[in-house]
Amino acid sequence: MKKLFSIILAVMVFALAACGGGSESTGSQSDGSKFAFKTGNITVKMNADAENVIANLGEPKSYFESESCAFKGLDKQYTYANFVVATYPKDDKDYISSVTLLDDTVATAEGIRIGSTVQEIDTAYGSNFTALTGESRSYVDGDAELQLIVTGGLVSSIAYYAKTDVN
């Protein structure tokens, strides 16, 4: 049930971010943020060119695309066993727009996973965050945002988001 909730939440947040409900833009497509998802030897940075990342991640379990309401072209979503990578189109290329972790078998580089406690979050990231609802928080670094949704004192959702310019 937790996994289904996480997937539904990820899809809703992806749609919201893609259609104007996301963070304000910073105007960069750099890789200067400390917030990047790592799986095996692959690092997925926000706003990075998606072509090599997607190729290196291999065949997804599922794929979804829809007309972007923020950019000209198609937003794409690649679902793997325990995370989802979403992209946005710009200048005839696709860029990483978000990564959502789906279960507790994957973690952030700092070791936070679904099920981690608020104390573990504080130890990993400190107190420089923007409060969301309840104990949930948003951490921003460069052109990336890390959102940790907390329910009942435990992390229930983890997602990385790109901060982008919208044409």
FIKOLPA-695546 format. One record per residue (C-alpha): residue in one letter; x, y, z negated. Coordinates in pm, whole numbers, padded with zeros to 5 digits, always signed. Each point is the difference from the previous one (the first is absolute). Last residue first. Example, Ala and Ser with C-alpha at 12.3 -4.5 7.8 and 13.67 -1.06 7.14 Angstrom:
<recs>
s+01367-00106-00714/a-00137-00344-00066/
</recs>
This chain:
<recs>
n+00995+02941+02209/v+00019-00147-00350/d+00334+00032-00171/t+00066-00294-00226/k+00047-00108-00363/a+00038-00375+00022/y-00174-00217-00257/y+00122-00286-00223/a-00263-00209-00172/i-00035-00198-00321/s-00333-00120-00143/s-00123-00154-00328/v+00281+00113-00231/l-00099-00082-00358/g-00132+00219-00284/g-00365-00088+00064/t+00026+00105+00364/v+00306+00181+00130/i+00043+00111+00361/l+00364+00065+00086/q+00050+00233+00294/l+00345+00049+00150/e+00035+00302+00228/a+00251+00051+00277/d+00135+00297+00196/g+00253+00105-00260/d-00087-00160-00333/v-00352-00006-00139/y-00136-00203-00293/s-00376-00047-00038/r-00162-00133-00311/s-00286-00206-00139/e-00063+00020-00375/g-00356+00123+00040/t-00050+00153+00346/l+00307+00149+00169/a+00272+00160-00207/t+00285+00153+00196/f+00334-00140-00103/n+00330+00105-00159/s-00033-00212-00316/g+00251-00272+00066/y+00012-00238+00296/a+00113-00345-00120/t-00041+00043-00377/d-00331+00183+00042/i-00128-00269+00238/e+00104-00275-00246/q-00185+00184-00280/v-00308+00026+00223/t+00007-00379+00033/s+00077-00211+00307/g-00284-00221+00130/i+00047+00090+00367/r+00373+00049+00030/i+00266+00242-00122/g+00356-00128+00038/e+00179+00325+00088/a+00026-00097+00366/t-00379-00036-00006/a-00142-00347-00049/v-00128-00302+00190/t-00153-00324-00132/d-00244+00201-00214/d-00252+00053+00279/l-00103+00218+00293/l+00272+00265+00026/t-00101+00286+00227/v+00247+00157+00242/s-00083+00327+00170/s+00049+00231+00297/i+00289-00167+00183/y+00051+00161+00341/d-00123-00101+00346/k+00138+00158+00315/d-00147+00185+00300/d+00060+00341-00162/k-00189-00093-00317/p-00202-00308-00090/y-00069-00111-00359/t+00100-00326-00167/a-00127-00226-00277/v+00189-00279-00176/v-00198-00239-00222/f+00150-00218-00275/n-00013-00353-00144/a-00031-00246+00288/y+00028+00260+00278/t-00266+00240+00127/y+00096+00235+00283/q-00212+00315+00036/k+00008+00230+00300/d-00115+00359+00055/l-00054+00054+00370/g+00057+00307+00215/k-00009+00378-00048/f+00039+00071-00369/a-00228+00067-00298/c-00317-00189+00095/s+00203-00289+00133/e-00185-00242+00224/s+00004-00339-00164/e+00234-00294-00030/f-00002-00321-00204/y+00248-00286-00023/s-00008-00320-00203/k+00234-00253-00156/p+00290+00208+00135/e+00268-00150+00227/g+00349+00113-00090/l+00115+00266-00244/n+00297+00079+00224/a-00219+00097+00297/i-00220+00218-00223/v+00302+00182-00142/n+00166+00032+00340/e-00300+00175+00160/a-00122+00196-00304/d+00221+00309+00034/a+00026+00122-00359/n-00263+00233-00147/m+00002-00196-00328/k+00289-00239-00041/v-00036-00378+00029/t+00325-00171-00101/i+00059-00352+00132/n+00256-00233-00161/g-00265-00196-00190/t-00292+00236-00048/k+00079+00355-00102/f-00253+00281-00023/a+00138+00353+00009/f-00035+00281-00251/k+00346+00156-00040/s-00091+00243+00274/g+00244+00138+00256/d-00122-00205+00295/s-00100+00297+00204/q-00313+00064+00201/s-00057+00345-00142/g-00271+00262-00003/t-00086-00012-00368/s-00366-00085+00030/e-00267+00007-00266/s-00108-00337-00129/g-00278-00211+00140/g-00373+00055+00055/g+00040+00117+00358/c-00107-00301+00197/a+00310-00216-00022/a+00023+00035-00377/l-00366-00092-00051/a+00018-00298+00235/f+00316-00129-00168/v-00155+00054-00346/m-00308-00201+00097/v+00207-00280+00155/a+00227-00021-00304/l-00295+00000-00242/i-00164-00287+00188/i+00327-00194-00003/s+00059+00067-00370/f-00356-00106-00088/l+00042-00322+00199/k+00329-00071-00180/k-00155+00067-00340/m-00290-00239+00083/
</recs>
